[in-house]
Structure formats: structure tokens, C-alpha cells
Amino acid sequence: MARRAKSKDGIADMQGSSDLRRKANLRKVAAMGNAVETWLDSLSPENRAVVDGLREIVRAAAPELTETIKWNAPNFADGDQDRVTLGLERKGGVRVVLHRGAAVKDAAAFAFDDPDRLAKWPSPDRGVAIFHDDEEVRTKAPALEHLTRRWIAVNRQA
């Protein structure tokens, strides 16, 4: 039986390597949550409104995704597979990138349909949609939520 004692961070210390790994993962998730908040706090009010709206849509479409900061932007992963990344555009606006991770994968057999043409698709497995203000986010929210939900589902089958 494992002994438990609270550490100063409030996460129980447990004996056993799997318990230690689980504790380390909990600390990592907590740190990433702080990283997301720190990143968000650095935004202008206008960009913050757009990013918060987009994050809400992604979480509504796939609440099981894990949000971290990767590539200096909010990133949503399905397990260990990066799927949706937000980023600030140099000329204004916030981009939503639907992708299958950083490494190039063979996309020859991959197909995905975007009937609302919400995103531009530089490759079959990478879509980019840009939102310029929170009004545009609200207007396109149903289409983006549907697109994101389908993107996650298709990639789970691939």
C-alpha cells in the first residue's frame, strides 16, 4: 500500500514509480495551465477577446483535448497528438491551424472536407482560418465548432 503525504504544492507524494510519474504529470499540467494564463495575460484586450472566443469554441468541440503553450501559442492536443493551434497574425487577427502535428506526414491517403470553406488548406492535412475580431468569431462559431469536432474525429480514425 502506498503512503501519501501532501507536498507543498498540494499534490500528494506517493511511493512507487508509476505514482511518481503521475505526480510529475500533474505538476506539468498545472505548470502548463499557468503558462497558458501567462501567455493570455500578455495579449492586448482585442486579441485576448478573439483568442478567448476561439479557445471556448475548441473546448466546446472537443472538451477532452489538453491545452498547453507550444510554438509560443495555445495548442490543443488529443493525447500526445497536436491537432489545433492558435497564433497571432503579424498583420492582425488570430489564426486557427488544424493540423496533424509538427512532423510532415504522408497526406496522400488523407482527405478532409470543409463544406463551409472556413479555412484555407495549403495541404490536405493542414487548414488555416483567420479571425480578425470577436464579432467574426461569434458569427462563425457554429461552423468552426463543427469543423473542429469533425477534424478531431477524422484524425482519430486516421
C-alpha positions in Angstrom: 0.0 0.0 0.0 1.4 3.4 -1.0 1.9 6.1 1.6 0.6 9.5 0.8 1.7 12.8 2.2 0.8 16.2 0.9 3.7 18.2 -0.6 3.9 22.0 -0.5 2.2 22.2 -3.9 -0.9 20.3 -2.7 -0.3 17.2 -4.8 0.0 14.0 -2.8 3.5 12.5 -2.7 3.2 8.7 -3.3 5.6 5.9 -3.2 6.1 3.9 -6.4 7.4 4.9 -9.8 4.0 5.0 -11.6 2.7 7.2 -8.8 5.7 9.5 -9.1 5.2 9.7 -12.9 1.5 10.6 -12.3 2.5 13.3 -9.8 5.1 14.7 -12.3 2.4 14.8 -15.0 0.0 16.6 -12.6 2.7 19.2 -11.9 3.4 19.6 -15.6 -0.3 20.1 -16.4 -0.6 22.7 -13.6 2.5 24.5 -14.9 1.1 24.5 -18.4 -2.1 25.9 -17.2 -0.1 28.7 -15.7 1.8 29.1 -19.0 -1.5 29.5 -20.9 -2.7 32.2 -18.4 0.7 34.0 -18.6 0.5 34.0 -22.4 -3.1 35.2 -22.4 -2.2 38.0 -19.9 0.4 39.3 -22.4 -2.3 40.0 -25.1 -4.0 43.3 -25.9 -7.6 43.4 -24.9 -8.7 43.0 -28.5 -6.6 39.9 -29.2 -7.5 38.5 -25.8 -11.2 38.6 -26.7 -10.6 36.9 -30.0 -8.3 34.2 -28.5 -10.7 33.5 -25.6 -13.6 33.1 -28.0 -11.6 30.7 -30.2 -10.4 28.7 -27.1 -14.1 28.4 -26.0 -15.1 27.1 -29.4 -12.3 24.5 -29.5 -13.1 23.3 -25.9 -16.8 23.1 -26.8 -16.0 21.0 -29.9 -13.6 18.7 -28.1 -13.5 19.1 -24.3 -11.1 16.2 -23.8 -8.3 18.0 -25.6 -5.3 19.2 -23.5 -4.4 22.9 -23.8 -0.7 23.9 -23.5 1.6 26.5 -24.9 3.5 25.2 -27.8 5.1 27.1 -30.7 4.6 30.2 -28.5 0.8 29.9 -28.8 -2.2 27.9 -27.3 -2.1 24.4 -28.6 -4.7 21.7 -28.2 -3.6 18.0 -28.3 -5.6 14.8 -28.4 -3.4 12.6 -26.2 0.1 13.2 -27.5 -1.1 14.3 -30.9 -1.2 18.1 -31.6 -4.4 19.0 -33.5 -5.3 22.7 -33.2 -3.0 25.6 -32.6 -3.9 29.3 -32.3 -1.5 32.1 -33.1 -1.3 35.8 -33.6 -1.0 37.1 -37.2 1.6 39.7 -37.8 -0.9 41.8 -39.8 -3.6 41.5 -37.2 -6.0 38.8 -36.3 -5.7 35.3 -34.8 -5.2 32.1 -36.8 -6.6 28.7 -36.1 -4.4 25.9 -37.5 -5.9 22.5 -37.9 -3.0 20.1 -38.3 -1.7 16.6 -37.6 1.4 17.6 -35.6 4.7 19.2 -36.4 6.2 16.3 -38.4 5.2 16.0 -42.0 3.0 13.0 -42.6 2.1 11.3 -45.8 -1.1 13.0 -46.7 -1.8 11.1 -50.0 -4.5 8.9 -48.4 -5.8 11.6 -46.1 -9.0 13.5 -47.1 -11.0 16.1 -45.2 -13.9 18.2 -46.4 -14.6 21.8 -45.3 -18.0 22.5 -46.8 -18.3 26.0 -45.3 -14.8 26.8 -46.7 -13.9 28.3 -43.4 -10.2 27.5 -43.7 -7.6 27.7 -46.4 -5.9 24.3 -47.0 -2.2 24.7 -48.0 -2.1 20.9 -47.8 -4.8 18.2 -47.4 -3.9 17.8 -43.7 -3.4 21.5 -42.7 -6.1 24.1 -42.6 -5.7 27.7 -41.5 -8.6 30.1 -40.6 -8.0 33.7 -39.6 -10.3 35.7 -37.4 -9.9 39.5 -37.2 -12.2 40.4 -34.3 -14.5 38.9 -31.7 -17.6 39.7 -33.8 -16.3 37.5 -36.6 -15.6 34.7 -34.0 -19.2 34.9 -32.8 -20.6 34.9 -36.3 -18.5 31.8 -37.4 -18.6 30.0 -34.1 -21.1 27.3 -35.1 -19.2 26.5 -38.3 -15.8 26.5 -36.5 -17.1 24.2 -33.7 -18.5 21.8 -36.3 -15.3 21.9 -38.3 -13.1 21.3 -35.2 -15.3 18.4 -34.0 -15.0 16.7 -37.4 -11.3 17.4 -37.6 -10.6 15.6 -34.3 -12.9 12.7 -35.2 -11.3 12.2 -38.6 -7.8 12.3 -37.1 -8.8 9.7 -34.5 -9.7 7.3 -37.4 -6.6 8.1 -39.5 
